[in-house]
Amino acid sequence: MDDALRAIAEPRRREILRLVWHEERSVGDIASHFDVTRPAISQHLRVLEDAGLVTLRRDGRRSIYRARRGALQELRAYLTAFWDAELAGLKVAAERAEREKGSHEHRRRRH
């Protein structure tokens, strides 16, 4: 999981994932979307592959990449757990604030 988080921390890698999300693409095709060298894109792809976020398929001399959706969904589930915990905490705090507000209003009406 740590490798995947480190991999997606880099903006170009996130963009590469978007490019290969719905279809396979060659390194050359992917590189054509960026203003960096093809070897730089290959290095980004290697990081994504090592993190298990893309698959590599050889077609002759061409390297073809595709997103591993399952791995990305595992990552999403991991991150969602943090979000769910934050929302639960926010809900508890909001409910507590509402109870306290109601308690103050009740006391104010009695006096």
C-alpha positions as CSV (number, residue, x, y, z in Angstrom):
1,M,0.0,0.0,0.0
2,D,2.8,2.4,0.8
3,D,4.4,1.9,-2.6
4,A,1.1,2.7,-4.3
5,L,0.6,5.9,-2.2
6,R,4.1,7.0,-3.0
7,A,3.5,6.3,-6.7
8,I,0.4,8.4,-6.9
9,A,1.9,11.3,-5.0
10,E,3.5,12.4,-8.2
11,P,1.1,14.4,-10.5
12,R,2.5,12.9,-13.7
13,R,1.9,9.4,-12.5
14,R,-1.7,10.2,-11.6
15,E,-2.1,11.6,-15.2
16,I,-0.5,8.4,-16.6
17,L,-3.1,6.4,-14.6
18,R,-5.9,8.4,-16.1
19,L,-4.5,7.8,-19.6
20,V,-4.3,4.0,-19.2
21,W,-7.5,3.7,-17.2
22,H,-9.8,2.8,-20.1
23,E,-7.4,1.5,-22.7
24,E,-4.0,0.1,-23.2
25,R,-1.4,2.6,-24.4
26,S,2.2,2.3,-25.6
27,V,5.0,4.2,-23.9
28,G,5.3,6.4,-27.0
29,D,1.6,7.3,-26.9
30,I,1.7,8.0,-23.1
31,A,4.9,10.1,-23.6
32,S,3.2,12.2,-26.3
33,H,0.9,13.7,-23.6
34,F,3.8,15.1,-21.6
35,D,6.5,17.7,-22.0
36,V,9.2,15.4,-20.6
37,T,11.4,12.8,-22.3
38,R,10.3,9.3,-23.1
39,P,12.8,7.8,-20.7
40,A,11.3,9.9,-17.9
41,I,7.9,8.5,-18.7
42,S,9.3,5.0,-18.8
43,Q,10.7,5.6,-15.3
44,H,7.3,6.8,-14.1
45,L,5.7,3.7,-15.6
46,R,8.3,1.5,-13.9
47,V,7.4,3.1,-10.5
48,L,3.7,2.5,-11.2
49,E,4.3,-1.1,-12.3
50,D,6.5,-1.8,-9.2
51,A,3.7,-0.4,-7.0
52,G,1.2,-2.8,-8.8
53,L,-0.9,0.0,-10.3
54,V,-0.3,-0.9,-14.0
55,T,0.4,-4.0,-16.0
56,L,2.9,-4.3,-18.8
57,R,2.3,-6.3,-21.9
58,R,4.9,-6.7,-24.6
59,D,3.9,-6.5,-28.2
60,G,7.1,-7.2,-30.2
61,R,9.4,-4.4,-29.2
62,R,6.5,-2.2,-27.9
63,S,5.7,-1.9,-24.2
64,I,1.9,-1.6,-23.6
65,Y,0.5,-0.4,-20.3
66,R,-2.9,-0.6,-18.7
67,A,-4.2,0.4,-15.2
68,R,-4.8,-2.4,-12.7
69,R,-8.2,-1.3,-11.7
70,G,-8.4,-3.8,-8.9
71,A,-5.3,-2.5,-7.2
72,L,-6.6,1.1,-7.5
73,Q,-9.9,0.0,-6.0
74,E,-8.0,-1.5,-3.1
75,L,-6.2,1.8,-2.7
76,R,-9.5,3.7,-2.9
77,A,-11.0,1.4,-0.2
78,Y,-7.9,2.1,2.0
79,L,-8.3,5.9,1.6
80,T,-12.1,5.7,2.0
81,A,-11.6,4.2,5.4
82,F,-9.9,7.4,6.6
83,W,-12.6,9.5,5.1
84,D,-15.4,7.4,6.7
85,A,-13.6,7.8,10.1
86,E,-13.4,11.5,9.6
87,L,-17.1,11.8,8.7
88,A,-18.1,9.7,11.7
89,G,-16.1,12.0,13.9
90,L,-17.7,15.0,12.3
91,K,-21.2,13.5,12.8
92,V,-20.5,12.9,16.5
93,A,-19.2,16.4,17.0
94,A,-22.3,17.9,15.2
95,E,-24.7,15.8,17.2
96,R,-22.9,16.9,20.4
97,A,-23.0,20.5,19.4
98,E,-26.8,20.2,18.6
99,R,-27.5,18.6,22.0
100,E,-25.5,21.3,23.8
101,K,-27.3,24.0,21.8
102,G,-30.7,22.5,22.7
103,S,-29.7,22.2,26.4
104,H,-28.6,25.9,26.5
105,E,-31.9,27.0,24.8
106,H,-33.9,24.9,27.2
107,R,-32.2,26.4,30.3
108,R,-32.6,29.9,28.8
109,R,-36.3,29.4,28.4
110,R,-36.7,28.3,32.0
111,H,-35.0,31.4,33.4
